[in-house]
Amino acid sequence: MAQRIYLDNAATSWPKPELVYDAADLFLRKLGAASGRGGYQNALEANRIVERTRRGIARLIGAGNSNQVAFTCSGTDSLNLAIQGILRPGDHVVTTHCEHNSVLRPLQAMQEMARVEISFVPCDEQGTVSPNAVREALRPETRLVAVIHASNVTGALQPVGEIGQILSKHQALLLVDAAQSLGHVPIDVHDFEIDLLAAPGHKGLLGPLGTGLLYIREGVEQHLRPLRLGGTGTQSNEDSQPDTLPEKYEAGNHNLPGLAGLAAAVEWLEARTIEQIHSRHMQMTEQLIDGLAAIDGIRIVGPRSTAQRTSVVSFAADGYDPQEFAVCLDVSAGVECRAGLHCAPRMHAALGSDRTGGLVRLSPGWSTTDEEIELALSAIATLAESLIKYPHG
Ligand SMILES: Cc1ncc(COP(=O)(O)O)c(C=O)c1O
């Protein structure tokens, strides 16, 4: 079989721990029942799977009451629910240049549809936002502050706890996009004073694609409109959507194979601890940064230190279009990575990398080996060297 070095875990994690496949397979083959609807044994078992997953996520983020965790189908879905569900006409929002299009586009739509005003806070060359800049952007009518926790371009971690502290004295709610941080670094929603935490289940959490979650701080649900309405298997005689959690936000059948896999993944993460996983990721990040820094024609963008980051490492290759470089890496050495603007156009504009078509991003995962990183570095060095020897044109 051809060599495959998967360094695109920031898009979705692969491979998953073996027991994630087993759990999804077991559900599909043996159980197969919908949750929250039937009263027969297998339907009750399906309920237990959903609730086990919910409790696992709640433990991981320190949520206390697991009903405050609603399942969605992706990080994007969770962010849409949070943004469109909270904002009202005329509201003001503070966000940052570091955000993903899954925050930027719903906000833009709210600006067009509901006259929502948006203030953008800049970031430094590492991709970090200053909590003071967030404080200065606040207005009495600010309803929401939407902040990415870890950049999907530079890997920089934002000072979310400090922003949470600032907001604890303000009426604005804090929405954290934890797409690149949950499963990578410890998160405690109470310590960080987070009101809404959106995350996919398929990236750092190591669950299957098609899973996502939104944590909703107790009381915030009173202001959070559901976007998807329909059958919940409860209060079926009522014309309107139940007001109780989590059904309010979970109309329609659950993605049970996905949630079964996610429950297994969360338990796998808990057994290893997030701290241990982060420490292994930082070893690989160091190896990547040291290796890339030694290659002529390669320029690393983002934090060099491992103190406040995740394992996303992006670089520019002099003279290469990033997409072209990534395709060459795949074809020449089976290195799979993501190049371009990474759905974060403002971030690339802030870093200046938008002018050259973005960057090449490497994102190792729990099962990446040192040897795979060395092979990837050597393929990058060969490509960079070939351009020095044989420049285009
Ligand atoms: C920072 C960030 N936010 C949101 C998302 C969207 O998550 P999903 O792919 O699950 O919709 C991503 C995915 O790449 C991301 O990196």
The ligand as a Gaussian input file, in Angstrom:
#p B3LYP/6-31G(d) Opt

LIG

0 1
 C      -11.705000      27.157000      14.218000
 C      -12.792000      26.370000      13.556000
 N      -14.063000      26.672000      13.816000
 C      -15.076000      25.984000      13.271000
 C      -14.846000      24.935000      12.420000
 C      -15.993000      24.199000      11.819000
 O      -16.114000      22.899000      12.325000
 P      -16.855000      21.756000      11.460000
 O      -15.891000      21.347000      10.410000
 O      -17.133000      20.669000      12.434000
 O      -18.086000      22.347000      10.916000
 C      -13.522000      24.580000      12.116000
 C      -13.234000      23.476000      11.176000
 O      -12.256000      23.445000      10.486000
 C      -12.464000      25.308000      12.711000
 O      -11.178000      25.014000      12.475000

